[in-house]
Amino acid sequence: MDFSLKDYGIDVSTILRNSQTAVLYESALKLEKGSAISSTGALLVYSGKRTGRSPKDKRVVRQENSEQNIDWGAVNQEMDEHTFMVNRERAIDYFNTREVLYVVDAFAGWDPNYRLKIRIICTRAYHALFMQNMLIMPTEEELADFGEPDYVIFNGGAFPANSFTTTMTSKTSIGLSLERKEMVILGTEYAGEMKKGIFSVMNYLMPLENVLPMHCSANVGESGDVTVLFGLSGTGKTTLSADPNRKLIGDDEHCWNGEGVFNIEGGCYAKAIDLSEEHEPDIFRAIRFGTVLENVVYDPKTRIVDYSDTRITQNTRASYPIEFIDNTQIPCMAGHPKNIILLTCDAFGVLPPVSKLTPEQASYHFIAGYTAKVAGTEMGVKEPSATFSACFGAAFMMWHPNKYATLLEKKMKEHGTTAWLVNTGWSGGDYGVGSRIKLKFTRAIIDAIHQGSFEGVAFQKEENFGLEIPLTCPNVPSEILIPENTWEDKEKFKTIKSKLVKLFIDNFKQFESKVSPEIAEAGPKIT
């Protein structure tokens, strides 16, 4: 029986549903300007003016059954039902002007008990292939029994929102209605909006079932020991989760339920900037037929991609099915985490390369979501800049951060999980004086965590953050484990450390009223 979208008011003669990769390639090359095939067989695409997410244009419909649960504010801005329906109709009217539409019916969540049936309706083959990579594709039997979806995304991305509509701040709009179980995208063709929209839905629904959604990577060792790695952009979350001695569960979005950890996605969405076979062999080799390469620059004759060229954007990306990574755990599920690693790239050079956290400290640093980058180097400003993103993914958290932190603390205590803070940033001074901790040392630290090498070694308690710092680590020079010892100017170390402590304290004030006293007390202190 022919597939139809008429129940949505969409009457288009050609609808390609869960199409073969080759069909989507052909369609993109024929109908979408700028599409091409790379020298390794990947589909090269452009996302238009928007080459990243548009968080200021994301809104949630305020509804009686969910409004008390949502942490309203700069992240979760509200939209009224009428405006949502105006945008929905605008997307459907646009769909009805197209000769071809694409539909992806697939799953979010590898655990059948928690998975969502997702329907994507879109106008670009690029978007369809992207979501067929990022979701868990059904078998022929599952597709035949798919029925009505749990959530529908209407992606009219090339068609703008009306900026005069209530609450619109631009011609871009990403609207989510939890009551209607629908999402409408207008005015942006950046595919990541669909992926993160589904993650936002999971971030709302899962805590209602005592399941913790996590913006993290995860892998599992031969003995079944699971490690979860949290970290903001640039901290090493993807790099360090790709371990030849461990199987990858996933690189970005997971849930922790009563049985263990499961991946939400069926694929990976890796950053492609400066990608090389030498430093990221697994990702580099995954870029082949079936992979979507977004906004990269390539040689028009050889079709060889220049991953260092950022003329279009620094946010170049590769989307591919997770099975394109050889050492992968499929189904993407495993047991309860033995270790949780919170990654930070501290350009202040204050935090130790590795330290052990209590469950309360882990929840505190989870809420803080800290890293520090070098700000504005192109304008000559070299002082590090602190970045805080609650739960290492504030843009996608629907509840107050304490909801997720409390779940994390509870699950850690219940399953005896150990938490570690690992600094992949600077040592021997801040940026401009010290140097970045060598990747081989960070990998040795991660190996030591996995191998239990810190059991029985001596620890030193740091006075401000209260961190427990191991004094020895295999294949890591002992002198770099205590940050102060690596600084020549001890007074400057104390000054910068005090500055960082104050940044933590000032940032956390916004959470204190809703955070349990035990978690708030686990933060750094001024001495």
Secondary structure as UniProt FT lines:
FT   HELIX           6..8
FT   STRAND          14..17
FT   HELIX           21..31
FT   TURN            33..34
FT   STRAND          36..37
FT   TURN            39..40
FT   STRAND          43..45
FT   TURN            48..49
FT   HELIX           55..57
FT   STRAND          58..61
FT   TURN            64..69
FT   TURN            73..75
FT   STRAND          76..79
FT   HELIX           81..95
FT   TURN            96..97
FT   STRAND          100..108
FT   TURN            112..114
FT   STRAND          116..122
FT   HELIX           125..134
FT   HELIX           140..144
FT   STRAND          151..156
FT   TURN            157..158
FT   TURN            163..164
FT   TURN            166..167
FT   STRAND          173..177
FT   TURN            178..181
FT   STRAND          182..186
FT   HELIX           192..205
FT   HELIX           206..209
FT   STRAND          212..220
FT   TURN            222..223
FT   STRAND          226..230
FT   TURN            233..234
FT   HELIX           237..241
FT   TURN            244..245
FT   STRAND          247..250
FT   STRAND          253..256
FT   STRAND          261..263
FT   STRAND          267..271
FT   TURN            273..274
FT   TURN            277..279
FT   HELIX           281..286
FT   TURN            289..290
FT   STRAND          292..294
FT   STRAND          297..298
FT   TURN            300..302
FT   STRAND          305..306
FT   TURN            307..308
FT   STRAND          317..321
FT   HELIX           322..324
FT   STRAND          333..334
FT   STRAND          337..344
FT   TURN            347..348
FT   STRAND          354..357
FT   HELIX           359..368
FT   STRAND          370..374
FT   HELIX           377..379
FT   STRAND          384..388
FT   HELIX           390..392
FT   HELIX           394..396
FT   HELIX           401..415
FT   STRAND          418..423
FT   STRAND          426..427
FT   TURN            431..433
FT   STRAND          435..436
FT   HELIX           439..451
FT   TURN            452..456
FT   STRAND          459..461
FT   TURN            463..465
FT   STRAND          468..470
FT   TURN            474..475
FT   HELIX           478..480
FT   HELIX           483..486
FT   HELIX           490..508
FT   TURN            509..511
FT   HELIX           512..514
FT   HELIX           517..521
//
